[in-house]
Amino acid sequence: MAVAPLADPATAGAGAGVGRVMRRVRAWHGLALAAVLIAPAVAATGHAGGDSAAAAVAVEGESELAARINAVIAQSHGGRFSGVVVVADGDREVYTSGHAGASEVLPNADTRFAVGSISKQFAAVLVLRDLDAGRLRLDDTLARRLPGLDAPWAGQVQLRHLLSHTSGIRDTGQPLASLPGSTFAYSNINYQLLGQVLEVLHDRPYATLAAELFARCAMADTAIGDGTDLALTGADEQPDGSLLPVAHGPGPEQAASGGAVSTARDLVRWNHCLYRGDLLSPASLALMTSAHAQRPAHRWGEVAYGYGLQLAQPGGIVEYSHGGWVQGWISSLIYYPSLQRSVVVLENRSWQGDLALALAPHDQLRDLLLAHPSAAAAPVSAAASNGVSLSDSQAR
C-alpha cells in the first residue's frame, strides 16, 4: 500500500511530502500570534439553556481575533453553545472560553468531557509504540493476534487495515464488505479490535495501558471513562427541541474506539507531546501522519486518513485532526504542525441525525482561524512536494 506523508515546513526534513490536495485555497499570510494577556470577561452571566457565560483569554494585538471567535460562539446553536474552546500555540494558550448553554456548571479548560472518537488517536499510538518495540507488526493478522476470534476473514485483515479503516469489517459475524486494504469505511469496530489486540498482547486492561500513555504526557485529567467521572451532564437535543440528559460517556466495550474522557487543556498537552516526538519514533510518527486512504464525500472537501488521524491541506497548510460524537457530547481536535497550533472544541450537547448542525460551530471556528492573518503561516512550496496526491496514495 502506498504511503504518502503530508509535507509541512516544520517536518519537510523528514524527506517525504505530498502535493496540493485541497480544492479550497485561502490566502495565508502574516506571523504567529504574539504574547498572551488576559482580556475582559465577555457575557458575565449564564444559566442552563440560556445565555452563555464565558471568560476569554485573548492575544496582545489580536483582540479582533478573540472578538471574532466570541462572535462565532455567540451565534452558534441559536446562542446556546455549551462547552469549551481553546486555541494554543505549543503549550501556550492564546484563547480560552467556557460556555454554559446546556448546563448549570460553567466548564473551563480543566473540565472533563467525553471526547468520543478522538480516543482513536490514543489507541493508534499504543499500537505504534508496540511496533517501535518490536512486539507488533503492521502486517500481523487478526488470526495471529486474536486467535480466539471466530471469523473467516481473521487471516486476511491486518493491523494496518484496522488503523486506517480499510479492513472491510462490518461486524464480526458478517462477511467482509470489501477486500482488506481496498476501501475506506469508518467503523468503531476497527479500533475496538485493536483494543482487544493490545489487551491480549500485554495481558492487561486497555484502560491501564492508556493511563500509562496519558501519564507520559502529564495528562492528569484524561482517562478511559467508566461512566462516573464526568462533572458535567451531557445533553442530546431531540427532534422536537427537548433535551435528553446524558450522564456519562460510552461503556467499556468502546474503550479504544471512543471511550476516553479528557479536558481541553489535556488535549493541548497531547498534541504537544505527540508531535514533538515524545511518544513515537520518527518513522512511526510519519506512518501515523501519512495518507493511507481517502475519506469520501467529506464536508471539508478532499481529506485523507492516516492512523487515528484525519489529514488535510487547506490552503497548502498541513492539518491533522479528528472529531468525536457520542450521545450528549461533541468534540474536535485540530493541529497545525507549522504553527505548533492546537484548536480544541468540546461540547456537552449533541444533536440527533444532523451532523452539519452539530459540527457547524467547529467548522466555523476552523474557517475563521484559517482565514485570519495572525493564524497564517507560509504555505507549502511546490518544491516541498513529491508530486503524489492523496488520491494516488489510496489503499488498493
ABEGO torsion letter per residue (X at the ends): XBBBBBBBAAAAAAGBBBBBABABBBBBBEBBBBBBBBBBBBGABBBBGBBBBBBBBBBBGAAAAAAAAAAAAAABGGGABBEBBBBBBEABBABBBBBBAABABBBBAABBBBAEAAAAAAAAAAAAAAAAAGABBAABBAAAABAABBBAAAAABBAAAAAAGAAGBABAABBBABBBGABBBBBAAAAAAAAAAAAAAAGBBAAAAAAAAAAAAGBAABBBBAGAABABBBBBBBAAGBBBBBABBBBAAAAAAAABBBBAAAAAAAAAAAAAGAABBAAAAAAAABBABBBBGBAAEBBBBBBGBBBBBBGGBBBBBBBBBBBGBBBBBBBBAAAGBBBBBBBABBBBGBAAAAAAAAAAAAAAAAABAAABBBBBBAAABAGBBAAAABBX
